[in-house]
Amino acid sequence: MTNEELNAKLYEKMFAEQEKYREKLLTMQPEEILEHAYEYAVREDILASLENNELEDSQARALLKYARPLSLVYKEYDNRVNEYMEDIWNTIESAANQKIQAQKDRKQPER
């Protein structure tokens, strides 16, 4: 099997897993669905990343051995310490600083 075929097979397996997850969510009450919205969105991002990138043969084969590779990758991602909240905070500060600078620029007389 070529690298392209391995990656396609893995993507198809993970896509099917996501479809089952989606079907399960659609049987839930709206409040319950909202509780899973973050996980659903991250899982969609994982699929998009896999669709736009290729794993090495050994990596694709390793994930294909799992019954639910998408869940495995999501759990790995969720367990990692990431800077997501730090990125959010930096964005808030940056937006505020840009507004402060814009207000200062408007108050300065032209030279």
N, C-alpha and C positions, 0 to 999 in steps of 0.2 A: 504494500500500500504506500502511495506517495505521501509526502508531507501535506500536500494540499488535500488529499483524500482523508487523511487522519484528522486534520483540523476541521474539515467539513463534517465528518462523522461526529466529532466531539460537539461541534456547534449544534448539529441536529438533535443530539441527545440532550443537551442543555436546554435548547429551545422547547423540546417536548416536555421537559421537566417544568419549565416556566409556564407552559400552557396549562399543565395540571394544577400548578399553584394558583394561577389566575382563575381557573374554573372553581377551585375550592374557595377562593376569596369571594367570588360572585354568589356563593350560597350563603354568605354571612350577612349580618345586619350592617348597615352603614357605619355604625360606631366601631364595630369589630374590624371592618375593612380599613378604616382610618388608622387603627392600631398597627396595621401591617403595611401601610403606605410606604414607609421608609425602606423596608426590606424589599418590597416589590420594585421600587425605583432603583435601588442598588443592583438588584438582580438583573434588571433591564440594562443597566450600565455595564455590567459584567458581560452580558451577551453582546452588546455593541462593541466592547473592547475586543472580544474574541473574534467578532466578525471583521474587524479592521486590522487585526494583527495575527501573526502565526506563531504557534508554539513549536519548539523543536519536537521531533518525532517522539523522543523518550518522554517528554513532558505530556504530550497529547495522549500517548499510550497509558501513562500513569493515571491520568484523570479518567480515561475511558474505563478503567478497571472498577471505578466506583459506580454504584447504582444511581446515586444522585450527585453528580459532580458539581452542579450549580450550587446546591446547598452546601457542599464542602467548601467551595471557593467563597461563598457568602460568609460562612462562619469564620473562615480564616480572615477575611477582610474585617468583619465585625469585631473580632478579638484583637486586632492590631491596634496599637496605640497610634493614632494618626493625628495630624494637625488640623483636622477639619474645623474644630471650634476656634482654634487659634487663627486660621485663615478667615473665618467669619469675623472675629474681633478685629483683625488687621484691616479688613474691608470697611468695617464700621468706622474705625479711626481715620482711615484714608478719606472716606467720603466726608466726614466732619471737617478734616483738615483742608480739603479742597474748598468747601463752602466758606470756611474762615478766611482762606487766602483770597477767594473771589470777593468777599465783603471788604477786605483790606484794599484790594486793587481798585474797587469802585470808589473808596473814600480818598485815595491818594490823588492829589491834583496832577494834571498832565504837565509835563516838562517841556 
